[in-house]
Amino acid sequence: MIPRARHFVAAALSSALLIVPAFTGIAAQAAHAAVAPSKVYAVPLAKTLADVKRVADYWRPDRLKKTDLSTPATPGSGAASTTSSGAAAGPAAATTAVKRTTAAAGVDPAPPRKGNAANTMGKVFFRFGDKEYWCSAAAVAAKNRSVVATAGHCAYDSRTAKPADYWIFVPTPDPNGEAPEGIYVGASISLHEDWSGKGDYDYDYAFVTVHRGFAWAAKDGGYVMQDIGRLQDNVGGLGLELNKKPGTYTVTAFGYPAGQQPDGSHPYDGKTLQKCLPGNTRFTVAPGRDLQKGVELTPCDFSPGASGGPWVIGYDDNRRLGSLAGVNSLTWNRDAKGRYDSVSAPYFDTTTGEVYRRAAGLNTLPNVT
């Protein structure tokens, strides 16, 4: 999650200036959506078993225990990609288009295969160039039982037109770097072409299809991979809500914030899941980021590291389930004081549903060991 470039910009914008243009942008998009072709961009990551094993071998237990030394990703933190190991050289064309009526349909949350309490939220770890980064993310219910939602800048660097390398999802990671719910290697990124092509923050989201999970098991003084099955079977999946008008609902935002606040403090260490209590939503814009139809949640003092964390409608504390309505994208310091006071997400509409459906329809390897 990237801090607002200058505090006085956020502070100077009035509510009226933020809300009115956003309605115009959404209306224009809706009018165009009926005739516009799908703009889903497909980016392969680890395609073969050999690819999966290369990525897994990079994230051995000793490295996972040092991930707190990695950098919380922000949209501007990517570097020019070097020779890739486990990521494709560039994006591929979109596959079969999804009907708009199908794309607009919501998705119900799904409990894990065993028990009702889910563990959908966690961190993604990856590299841009030779530097390691991490973000927040969550499992989403899907027919292939293998989809993770995060921010676009946590999977694809639009400045260099390169996907992340060595991308993995770790649900509910322990503070000491262990992965109690397994490790899931990214198979393919589904995103909107306006994020991959020009870094438009209206589309700063990605749905990543992941391979079956694995756990490291000690053997003969080393470690071996053990296949543990599909993501949703193990941790459950959040539902999906689309075309919800801001101001008509409240959401709970989750993430692993760790970055510096405007006053230089670090109230969060990125090791434990944090949440902003259910708050009100409204439309917002940020022309400098091409954000014309963003949704802002206030109050929320998240900082970098929370990027990609889910916005959940109707969160049930007992089942740990609800429905995804956005992902953390940008932080705001409206009052120009010591801490961030709100966070924004791209508006989840029918086009978002197209991107999600593409990710939910992909097949992955039958086994990863």
C-alpha positions as CSV (number, residue, x, y, z in Angstrom):
1,M,0.0,0.0,0.0
2,I,1.5,3.3,-1.0
3,P,1.3,6.4,1.2
4,R,-0.4,9.5,-0.3
5,A,2.4,11.3,-2.1
6,R,1.8,14.6,-0.3
7,H,-0.3,15.1,2.8
8,F,-1.6,18.4,1.8
9,V,-3.2,17.0,-1.3
10,A,-5.4,14.6,0.6
11,A,-6.2,17.2,3.2
12,A,-7.2,19.9,0.7
13,L,-9.7,17.8,-1.2
14,S,-13.2,18.3,0.1
15,S,-15.8,15.5,0.3
16,A,-17.9,17.1,-2.4
17,L,-14.9,17.1,-4.8
18,L,-14.2,13.5,-4.1
19,I,-17.7,12.2,-4.4
20,V,-19.2,13.9,-7.4
21,P,-16.6,13.0,-10.1
22,A,-16.6,9.4,-8.9
23,F,-20.3,8.9,-9.6
24,T,-19.7,10.3,-13.1
25,G,-16.9,7.8,-13.8
26,I,-18.9,4.8,-12.6
27,A,-22.0,5.8,-14.7
28,A,-19.8,6.2,-17.8
29,Q,-18.2,2.9,-17.2
30,A,-21.6,1.2,-16.7
31,A,-22.9,2.7,-20.0
32,H,-19.8,1.4,-21.8
33,A,-19.8,-2.0,-20.1
34,A,-22.8,-3.4,-22.1
35,V,-20.8,-3.3,-25.4
36,A,-17.2,-3.4,-24.2
37,P,-15.3,-6.6,-24.7
38,S,-13.6,-8.3,-21.7
39,K,-10.4,-6.7,-20.6
40,V,-9.1,-9.6,-18.5
41,Y,-5.4,-10.1,-18.7
42,A,-3.9,-13.5,-18.0
43,V,-0.4,-13.8,-16.8
44,P,1.1,-17.3,-16.2
45,L,3.3,-17.9,-13.3
46,A,4.4,-21.4,-12.3
47,K,3.1,-23.6,-15.1
48,T,4.8,-27.0,-14.6
49,L,5.7,-29.2,-11.7
50,A,9.3,-28.2,-12.2
51,D,8.3,-24.6,-11.9
52,V,6.4,-25.3,-8.7
53,K,9.3,-27.1,-7.2
54,R,11.7,-24.2,-8.1
55,V,9.5,-21.7,-6.3
56,A,9.0,-24.1,-3.4
57,D,12.7,-24.7,-3.1
58,Y,13.3,-20.9,-2.9
59,W,10.8,-20.6,0.1
60,R,12.3,-23.3,2.3
61,P,11.7,-23.0,6.1
62,D,14.9,-21.2,6.8
63,R,14.0,-18.4,4.3
64,L,10.4,-18.2,5.5
65,K,11.7,-17.6,9.0
66,K,13.4,-14.5,7.7
67,T,10.5,-13.0,5.7
68,D,10.2,-10.2,8.3
69,L,13.3,-8.8,6.6
70,S,11.4,-8.5,3.3
71,T,9.8,-5.1,2.3
72,P,6.1,-4.4,2.5
73,A,5.2,-3.9,-1.1
74,T,4.0,-0.5,-2.4
75,P,3.0,0.2,-6.1
76,G,6.3,2.0,-6.7
77,S,8.6,-0.6,-5.1
78,G,9.0,-3.0,-8.0
79,A,12.3,-3.2,-9.9
80,A,13.2,-4.2,-13.4
81,S,12.8,-8.0,-13.6
82,T,15.9,-10.1,-14.0
83,T,16.0,-13.6,-15.3
84,S,12.9,-15.3,-14.0
85,S,12.5,-18.6,-12.2
86,G,8.9,-19.5,-11.8
87,A,7.3,-16.6,-13.6
88,A,6.5,-16.0,-17.2
89,A,8.3,-13.3,-19.2
90,G,5.1,-11.3,-19.9
91,P,1.3,-11.4,-20.1
92,A,-0.7,-13.7,-22.3
93,A,-3.9,-12.8,-24.1
94,A,-7.2,-13.2,-22.3
95,T,-9.0,-16.5,-22.7
96,T,-12.7,-17.2,-23.2
97,A,-14.8,-14.1,-22.3
98,V,-17.3,-14.4,-19.4
99,K,-20.9,-13.4,-19.9
100,R,-21.7,-10.1,-18.2
101,T,-24.7,-11.6,-16.4
102,T,-22.5,-14.4,-15.1
103,A,-19.7,-12.0,-14.1
104,A,-22.1,-9.8,-12.1
105,A,-23.3,-12.7,-9.9
106,G,-22.1,-12.8,-6.3
107,V,-20.4,-15.8,-4.6
108,D,-21.3,-17.3,-1.3
109,P,-18.6,-17.8,1.3
110,A,-17.4,-21.4,1.8
111,P,-16.2,-23.1,5.0
112,P,-13.2,-25.3,4.9
113,R,-13.6,-29.1,4.3
114,K,-13.2,-29.8,8.0
115,G,-15.0,-27.6,10.5
116,N,-16.7,-24.2,10.1
117,A,-14.0,-21.8,11.2
118,A,-12.0,-20.6,8.2
119,N,-8.5,-19.3,7.9
120,T,-8.8,-17.4,4.6
121,M,-6.4,-14.5,5.4
122,G,-2.7,-14.4,5.1
123,K,0.3,-13.0,3.3
124,V,1.8,-13.3,-0.1
125,F,5.5,-13.4,-0.6
126,F,7.3,-12.7,-3.9
127,R,10.1,-10.9,-5.7
128,F,10.4,-8.1,-8.1
129,G,13.9,-8.3,-9.6
130,D,16.2,-9.5,-6.9
131,K,14.3,-8.0,-3.9
132,E,11.8,-9.8,-1.7
133,Y,8.4,-8.2,-0.9
134,W,5.2,-9.2,0.9
135,C,1.6,-8.1,1.0
136,S,-1.7,-9.2,2.5
137,A,-4.3,-11.4,0.8
138,A,-7.2,-13.8,1.2
139,A,-8.7,-17.0,-0.2
140,V,-11.9,-16.5,-2.1
141,A,-14.5,-19.2,-2.7
142,A,-14.3,-20.5,-6.3
143,K,-15.3,-23.5,-8.4
144,N,-11.7,-24.6,-8.7
145,R,-11.2,-24.0,-4.9
146,S,-7.9,-22.3,-5.6
147,V,-8.3,-18.5,-5.8
148,V,-6.5,-15.8,-3.8
149,A,-7.4,-12.1,-3.9
150,T,-4.8,-9.3,-3.4
151,A,-3.9,-5.9,-4.8
152,G,-2.7,-5.7,-8.4
153,H,0.6,-4.2,-7.2
154,C,1.2,-7.3,-5.1
155,A,1.3,-9.5,-8.2
156,Y,2.3,-7.4,-11.2
157,D,4.6,-4.4,-11.6
158,S,2.8,-2.2,-14.2
159,R,5.9,0.0,-14.6
160,T,8.0,-2.8,-16.0
161,A,5.2,-4.9,-17.4
162,K,6.4,-7.9,-15.4
163,P,4.7,-10.3,-13.1
164,A,6.1,-11.1,-9.7
165,D,8.6,-13.9,-9.4
166,Y,8.4,-16.8,-6.8
167,W,4.9,-15.8,-5.8
168,I,3.3,-17.8,-2.9
169,F,0.4,-17.4,-0.6
170,V,0.7,-18.4,3.1
171,P,-2.6,-18.4,5.1
172,T,-2.4,-17.4,8.7
173,P,1.4,-17.4,8.9
174,D,2.9,-17.7,12.4
175,P,5.0,-14.7,13.6
176,N,8.1,-16.9,13.5
177,G,7.7,-17.7,9.8
178,E,6.0,-21.1,10.0
179,A,3.1,-21.9,7.6
180,P,0.5,-23.9,9.6
181,E,-2.0,-24.0,6.8
182,G,0.6,-24.8,4.1
183,I,2.1,-22.9,1.1
184,Y,0.4,-22.3,-2.2
185,V,2.4,-21.5,-5.3
186,G,0.8,-19.1,-7.8
187,A,-0.2,-20.6,-11.1
188,S,-1.7,-17.7,-12.9
189,I,-2.6,-14.0,-12.3
190,S,-5.9,-12.7,-13.6
191,L,-6.1,-8.9,-13.7
192,H,-7.5,-6.0,-15.7
193,E,-5.5,-4.8,-18.6
194,D,-5.6,-1.2,-17.4
195,W,-3.6,-2.2,-14.4
196,S,-1.0,-4.2,-16.4
197,G,-0.9,-1.6,-19.1
198,K,-0.9,1.7,-17.3
199,G,-1.2,1.2,-13.6
200,D,-4.7,2.5,-13.3
201,Y,-5.7,2.3,-9.6
202,D,-9.3,1.7,-10.5
203,Y,-8.0,-1.8,-11.2
204,D,-5.5,-2.3,-8.5
205,Y,-6.7,-5.8,-7.8
206,A,-5.6,-9.3,-8.8
207,F,-7.1,-12.8,-8.5
208,V,-4.4,-15.4,-8.4
209,T,-5.1,-19.0,-9.2
210,V,-2.8,-21.2,-7.0
211,H,-1.6,-24.7,-7.2
212,R,-2.4,-27.3,-4.5
213,G,-0.7,-26.6,-1.2
214,F,2.2,-28.3,0.3
215,A,3.9,-28.5,3.7
216,W,7.5,-28.9,4.5
217,A,8.3,-32.2,6.3
218,A,11.6,-32.9,8.0
219,K,13.4,-35.9,6.5
220,D,17.0,-37.2,6.7
221,G,18.3,-33.9,8.0
222,G,16.5,-31.9,5.3
223,Y,13.0,-31.1,4.1
224,V,10.6,-32.7,1.6
225,M,7.3,-31.4,0.2
226,Q,4.1,-33.0,1.2
227,D,0.9,-32.3,-0.9
228,I,-1.9,-31.1,1.4
229,G,-4.7,-30.5,-1.1
230,R,-6.5,-27.5,-2.4
231,L,-6.6,-24.1,-0.8
232,Q,-10.4,-23.8,-0.2
233,D,-10.6,-27.3,1.1
234,N,-8.1,-26.4,3.8
235,V,-8.9,-22.9,4.8
236,G,-12.3,-22.0,3.3
237,G,-13.0,-19.0,1.1
238,L,-14.6,-15.6,1.4
239,G,-17.7,-14.9,-0.7
240,L,-17.7,-12.1,-3.3
241,E,-19.9,-9.0,-3.4
242,L,-20.1,-6.8,-6.6
243,N,-21.8,-3.6,-7.6
244,K,-22.4,-2.5,-4.0
245,K,-23.1,1.2,-3.7
246,P,-20.7,2.8,-1.2
247,G,-22.6,4.4,1.7
248,T,-25.1,1.6,1.8
249,Y,-23.0,-0.9,3.7
250,T,-20.1,-1.1,6.1
251,V,-17.0,-3.3,5.8
252,T,-14.3,-4.6,8.0
253,A,-10.8,-4.3,6.5
254,F,-8.0,-6.7,7.3
255,G,-4.3,-6.8,6.7
256,Y,-0.8,-7.1,8.1
257,P,0.4,-3.4,8.3
258,A,4.0,-2.8,9.1
259,G,5.1,0.4,7.3
260,Q,5.9,3.8,8.7
261,Q,3.2,6.2,9.7
262,P,3.5,9.9,8.6
263,D,5.0,10.8,12.0
264,G,7.7,8.2,11.7
265,S,6.2,5.7,14.1
266,H,5.7,2.0,13.5
267,P,2.6,0.9,15.6
268,Y,2.4,-2.4,13.7
269,D,5.0,-5.0,13.0
270,G,3.4,-6.9,10.2
271,K,3.5,-10.2,12.1
272,T,-0.1,-10.4,13.2
273,L,-3.4,-9.9,11.4
274,Q,-5.0,-6.5,12.2
275,K,-8.5,-5.1,11.4
276,C,-10.2,-1.8,11.1
277,L,-13.6,-2.1,12.8
278,P,-16.7,-1.9,10.6
279,G,-16.8,1.5,9.1
280,N,-18.6,3.6,6.6
281,T,-17.8,3.7,2.9
282,R,-17.9,6.4,0.3
283,F,-16.8,7.1,-3.3
284,T,-13.4,8.8,-3.7
285,V,-11.1,9.9,-6.5
286,A,-7.3,10.4,-6.9
287,P,-6.7,11.9,-10.3
288,G,-2.9,11.6,-9.9
289,R,-3.4,7.8,-9.6
290,D,-6.1,7.5,-12.3
291,L,-8.5,6.6,-9.5
292,Q,-11.9,7.7,-10.7
293,K,-14.1,5.2,-8.9
294,G,-12.4,4.3,-5.6
295,V,-14.1,3.4,-2.4
296,E,-12.8,4.9,0.9
297,L,-13.1,3.4,4.4
298,T,-12.9,5.7,7.4
299,P,-11.5,5.4,10.0
300,C,-8.6,3.1,9.3
301,D,-4.9,3.7,10.2
302,F,-3.4,0.9,8.0
303,S,0.1,1.4,6.6
304,P,2.2,-0.4,4.0
305,G,2.0,-4.2,4.4
306,A,-1.8,-4.2,4.5
307,S,-1.9,-3.8,0.7
308,G,-4.1,-6.5,-0.8
309,G,-5.9,-7.3,2.5
310,P,-9.6,-8.0,2.2
311,W,-12.6,-5.7,2.8
312,V,-15.3,-8.0,4.2
313,I,-19.0,-7.4,4.3
314,G,-20.9,-9.3,7.1
315,Y,-17.8,-10.7,8.7
316,D,-18.7,-13.5,11.2
317,D,-16.1,-13.7,14.0
318,N,-17.0,-17.3,14.9
319,R,-16.9,-18.7,11.4
320,R,-14.3,-16.2,10.3
321,L,-16.2,-15.8,7.0
322,G,-17.9,-13.0,5.1
323,S,-17.9,-11.6,1.5
324,L,-15.1,-9.8,-0.2
325,A,-16.0,-6.3,-1.4
326,G,-12.6,-4.8,-2.0
327,V,-8.9,-5.0,-1.3
328,N,-6.6,-2.4,0.4
329,S,-4.9,-0.3,-2.2
330,L,-4.1,3.3,-1.1
331,T,-3.7,4.9,2.3
332,W,-4.8,8.4,3.1
333,N,-3.9,11.1,5.7
334,R,-6.9,13.4,5.4
335,D,-6.2,15.5,8.5
336,A,-2.4,15.8,7.8
337,K,-1.6,14.6,11.3
338,G,0.6,11.8,12.6
339,R,-1.2,8.7,11.3
340,Y,-3.1,7.6,8.3
341,D,-6.8,7.9,8.9
342,S,-8.4,6.1,6.0
343,V,-7.8,3.5,3.3
344,S,-9.2,3.0,-0.2
345,A,-10.0,0.1,-2.5
346,P,-10.9,-0.1,-6.2
347,Y,-14.7,-0.4,-6.8
348,F,-15.7,-4.0,-7.2
349,D,-18.1,-4.1,-10.2
350,T,-19.1,-6.5,-13.0
351,T,-15.7,-6.1,-14.6
352,T,-14.1,-7.3,-11.4
353,G,-16.4,-10.3,-11.6
354,E,-15.0,-11.1,-15.1
355,V,-11.5,-11.1,-13.7
356,Y,-12.5,-13.3,-10.8
357,R,-14.4,-15.8,-13.0
358,R,-11.4,-16.2,-15.2
359,A,-9.2,-17.1,-12.2
360,A,-11.9,-19.4,-10.8
361,G,-12.2,-21.3,-14.0
362,L,-8.6,-22.4,-14.4
363,N,-7.3,-25.9,-13.7
364,T,-4.0,-26.6,-11.9
365,L,-1.7,-29.5,-11.4
366,P,-3.2,-32.6,-9.9
367,N,-0.3,-33.0,-7.4
368,V,2.7,-30.8,-6.4
369,T,5.1,-33.4,-5.1
